[in-house]
């Protein structure tokens, strides 16, 4: 009977304790990266991210402005092919625009005043230029964001980066002196604490023996 009651009490306690636990208690989404990774590693990751962002920005700009440069062989043929493809793209878009293609009409603003093929070509050239500007702005924002992350990491988590080499050496010598001073103070504090401990032990031993009427054993060792 007692075993069953004891088991039921265990079940009740277990159910109550589990009811207070949620999935958020075991979530790792709130962990700060600096709690798990040292600042130097975080800085290196930010530098790598900036390098990758700059490389990707240059690659996308190359593909947008001069896609034929991806293949350096037969440059003249590639230039001619690119001009032909661009003309074909403009011609196909113009035909689709004249045919009231809904996708092309959605791409072309309604208040553009396009009445001829020349007007459409001018609009298309301006449209491509605007796309290039938007791409440049987007890529520049990514690069600046990565650069800003490096600046913040250095400023807040890597102190002393602004010092020159002689200043770093002087600061290190100062830190060594401070460590020596702290070590000396620690030794003094430890000696004082040990003396105080010995006095407390002696007081307790003497008064306990006197109160209990026990003769103190001089050979006893107290740790």
Beta strands, then each sheet from edge to edge (+ up, - down):
end
